[in-house]
Amino acid sequence: MKFKKQLFGFMDMLRFKKLVPNRRKALANGPATPLPQTYRTNQLAARLHPGYMQVELAAIRPLTATMGEFTFKRLDSDAFPFFRSGQYVSLQAKIGESLVSRPYSIVSTPRDALENKLVLGIENAGFFSSYLNTQAKVGDRFVMSEPSGEFHYEDLRDKQRIACIAGGSGITPFLSMAGSMLDGTEAYEMTLFYGARDLAHIPYKAELDAMAAKGLKVVYVLSDQEAPGYEHGFITAALLETHIDIKDVTFFLCGPQAMYAFLLKELAPYGLPVKAIHKDATCCPDLPMDAPRTFTLTVHMRDQVYTVPALENETLLTAMERAGLNAPNKCRAGGCGFCHSKWLAGPFHIAQDRDGRREADKKFGFIHPCVTYPQGDMEIDVPLAY
């Protein structure tokens, strides 16, 4: 309502006294149209953040001897939510008595998601990934989380030119990022360095060559084989300097921990700021132990109480999944906080460099089960995933 101050103050008082009667009159003269039951803002929020999605495996394609491509379609909607290239989804399935989930980077682009298509490239390198590569079949149904993660380009933070360094199956998020650059969704200039053992271990070679023909710069580096047109050895700072200006790019790294350690050492002399190097998170692994002890984990989940065995070399999340409990999780690396749970009793320790809790969480006794290992009998209060 526009209000213009009158020359005399008493006229403002008269207008104020008429405010309520005027509103009543306006309401009485208004249409009797019913208020909407749903609002566009809420509809948009539901499409962008659906929480958990029901999906079906629509296609399987072998990429290498140890890696496959899995294409999913959504059953509870006609499209996947739009996301940022580089993000991941968490895939969940019942395997025997265990309710297992793992995060996988998205290969397809955000535009593909709007066509009800989401693609994951998964290497046979663990319990769930082995199940997917050897037993899953077209038509199988899964529960999938909405896309999540901070491993993506941000124009307010990152430089116009980006250098993406992939090792092995770490190529997957960069396929999505390259696709988004080429289709105009993102405006960065991307150079991709792809390290592999040999030619037989380069998944998506044809797709990358097709992208290179459209403007993506790709540098292949083979550690165990020499071949024409391919760099040989490791991705060193000296090799990077022949293709990019190291101080004029933002780095995105995705691969094994050993690759991260090597590259960080190579880049250390350049004094790059923290924001110049982004690493994709990896799942918290089992600890190497010859004879791990078994403890009792008491889990409060809403109005139910469960008692499950927990090995000292496995995370609390793994113990709950083995028992078939539907505990919330996404990144499995300690960063996203989605598994945030209340510690009630018992000794524990958190994986090195994985403690992503806020100071308030530490003060009031909250933990992230995905990176927490038991050191004795424990008791925790965990929210139900869905």
N, C-alpha and C positions, 0 to 999 in steps of 0.2 A: 504493500500500500504506500503510495506516494504521500508525503506529508510536507506541506509548505507552511513555514512559520508565519503567523499573521502579525500584522503591525501592532495590534493591541493584544495583550496577554489574555484578557477575559474571553476573546474569541477562540483562542486555543482551548480554553476550558470548556466552552460550549461544544466544540467539535469533539472533545474527549467524552463528554456526557452522551453524545449521540453515537459513539462508536459501537456499543453493544446493540442498540436498536437497529442500526444500519446493517450490522452483520446478520442479525436475525432475519431482516427483510431480504438480504441477499440469499441466505440459505433457503428461505421459503420460496423464492422465485427461481431457484435453481432446478435443473432437470432431475427427474427421478431415476436416472440411469444407475443401475447397480454398480458398486465399486468392482474393479477387476479382481478376480480370484488369484491371478498370478501377475507378476510384474516383469517387464522385460529385463530389468537389472538382475532379478533372481534367476530368470531363465538363462541369461548369459553366464552368470556365476556357476550354475549347475552344469552347463556345457564345458566350461573351462576347468572346473574343479569337481569332477564327478566322484572323487574318492576312489572306490574300488569299482572295476568294470568286469563284466562277464564277457569273455572272449573265446573264440574258436580258432584252432589252428587250420588255416586255409591252404597252406602250401609248404612243402619242405624241399630244399635244394642243397645238395652237397657242394661245398666250396673247395675244401681240401680233404686230405685223409683224416684230419682231426677237427674239422669245423664245418658246421652247417648253417644254412639260412632258413629262418622260420618266419612265415608271413601270417599275421593274425587279422581277423575281422571282429568287429565288436557286435555282440548279440543284443545288448540292452539299449542300443542307440544306432543311428545311421552314420555316425562318424566318431573318430577319436578326438579328444580335445587338442586344440592348437598348442604347440609347445615351442621351446627354444632349441634349435639344433645343438646337439652335444649332451642333452639331458638323457635320463634313463627311465625305465619302468621296472617295477618289481613284479616278477611272475611267480604265481603260487599254484601248487598242486598237491594232492594227497598221494603219497607214495608209500604203500604198505600202511603202517600205523603212524607214519610221520606226516606232518603238515609242513611242507618245505617251500620256501620262497627264496629267490635270489634276484639281485638287480642286474639288468643288462642294458647297455647303451643302445639307443635307437639308431638304426641304419637309415631308415627312410626319412623323408623330409616332412616338415609341418604341413605342406600342401597335400602330401599323400594322406596324412591323417584325416583331412577333411573329406577324403574319398573313401573313408573307412578301411584304410590300409595302414598297418604298422609292421615294420620288418625288424627283426633282431638277428644279428650274426653271433652264434654261440659256439665257442670252442669246447671240445670234450676234455675238460680239465677239472672236474669235480663231481660231487654226488648228483646234484640236480642236472648239471650240464651233460653228464654221462647218460642220465635217464632220457633227456630230450634228444640227444643224438643217436641213441640206440633203440629206444622203445616208443617214443612219441609217434603218433600217426595223424594224418589229416582227419579232421573231425573231432579230435580230442578237445576238451574244454578246460579252461583255466580261469583263475581270478588274476586280474592285472591291476596294479595301482595306477593312478594318474601319473603322467610324466612329472619328474622332479629333478632337482640337482642344480648346482651353481656352476657347472662346467659348461659355460656357453659364452659367447661373445657379448660384451656390454659396451656400447659405444661411448658412454660417459667415463669408462674406466680404461678401455683398451685402445691401443694404437690402430690406425687405419690398416696397417699391414700386420698380418699375423703369420707366425711360423708354427705349424702343427707337426709334432714329432710322434710317430706311432711305432710301437713294437709289437709284432705278432698280431693277435686278435684285437689289440688296441686301435686298430684301424677303424673300428665300427663308428664311433661318434664323428669321426672326420668325414666319413662318407655323407652323413647328414649335413654337416657344416659346409662341405663343398657343394652339395646339391642346392643348399639355400643361397649360397653365393651366386651360383649360375642361374637360378631361376628368379633372382632379384629380391628375394625375401631379406637377405642381408647384404650390406654394402662394403664389407671388408675385402682386402686383397690377400689371398691365401696361398702360401707355399707349403707343400706337404712333403715331409721327409719320412719315408717308410722303411724301417729296418726289419729285415727278415733273414732267416738262415740261408735260404736258397730259393730258386724260382718255384719250387714245388710248394713252398710255404707262403705264397702271396695270394690270399683270397681277394676277390674282387679286382683282379688284374685287368680284365676286359672293361669293367665299369670305370676304373681309374684312368685307363688309356682314353676312353671316350670322353671323360671329363677334361683330360689334358688337351684334347683336340678343341675343346670349347673355351679354354682359357685358364684352367687350373694348372699350376706349376707343380709337377710331381718329381721328386728325386728318390729313386730306389737305391737302397744300400743293403748289400748282401754280405753277411759275415763269413759264411762258409763256402761261398762259390764265387768265382770270377766269371763275368759274362759281359759281352759288348753292350754299351749303353747303360751299365749299372755301376754305381760306386761300390767299392769293396772295403770291408772292414767294419768300423763302428761309426756312429754319428758323432763326430768330434766337433769341437769349436772351430778347428781349422777347416773342416768340411763345410760347416755352416757358413763360414765367412766367404766361401767361394760362391754362395748363392744368395745371401741376404746380408743386410746391415744389422748385426746383432743388437745394437743399441737403438734401432729404429723399428723394432717389432715387438709384439706381445707373443709370448710362447704359450702353447697349449701342449701338454705332454700326456700321453695315454699309453701305458704299457706296464711291464713288471717293475717291481720295486728296485731291482738291480739297475734297470735303465734309468730310473729317476735319480738314483744315487750317482751314477756315472755322469749324467748330463748336468746335474747341479754342481758337481765338481768341475766340469769343463767350463761352465758359465760363471763360476764364482769370481774369477779375475776381472770380469767386466763390471762388477759392482751394480748389477741391475736391481731396481727396487723390487720389493716383494710382489707388488701387483703386476709385475712384468712376466711372471711365470705362474701358470696355472697347471695343477696336476689333477688328473681324474682320480677319485678315491678308489681304493681297492678294498674288497671285503676283508674283515679281520679273520686271520687264519687260525687253525688249531696250533697249539704250542707243541714243539718237538719234545716229547717225553717218552721214555721207554716203558714206564709202568705208572701211568697216572692213577691217582686215588679217586675213589668215587664218594661223593658227598650227597646229602639229602637236601633238595631244594623244595621249599614250601612256597607255593604260588597262590596268592589271593587274586581271583579274577571275578569282579563283581561280587555276587553272593555265593560263589563257589570257592572251595579250597582244594588244591591238588598237591600231592607229594610225588616228586619225580626224582630219579637219579641224575646227578650232574657230575661229569668228569672234570677234573681240575685243569685239563689242557684244552677244554672246549668252553665257549662262551655260554652264558646263561640262556641266551636266545636259542642256541643250538640244542641245549638240553630240553627246553620247552617245546621246540619243534619236533624233536624225536618222540616226545610223549604225546604229540598230536594236539597241543594247545595252540589256539589261534592268537598268538601274541603279535602286536603290531610291529612292523619293521619296514624300512625302505633301503637306506644306503648300506647298512651293515658295516659301516666304517666309523661310527661315532660322531658324525658331523651333523646330520639332519635333525636329530632329536626326536624323531617320530616314535621311537620305542621307549621314550622317557617313562621311567617307572620309579616307584617309591621303595627305597631300601628300608627293611624293617629290622633285620638282625643278621649277624654272621659276617665273617671276614671275607674280603675279596681284594682283587687288584685289577687295575685297568691297563689295557695294552699300551705299550710305550707310544707316545706321540698320538694317541687316539682319543684323549679325553676332551670331548667337545662340549662339556657341560658349562653352563653359565655359573657365575659365582653363587647366585642364589640357589641353584640346584645343589651345589656342594654343601652350602650352609644348611639347607633343610632336608638333606638326605635323599636326593634323587640320583639315579644312575641310568646309564644307557646299557641295557642287557647285551646289545650286539657286540660290545667291546669289553665286557666285564667277565672275569674268570673267578670261580669260587676258590677259596682257600680253606673252606670248612663248610659245615652245614649252614644254609642260608634261608632267609625268608624275605619275600618281596611281594609288593602289590602291583599288579600289572593290568592296564586297561585291556578290554577285549577289542580286537582289531575291527570286527564287524559282526 
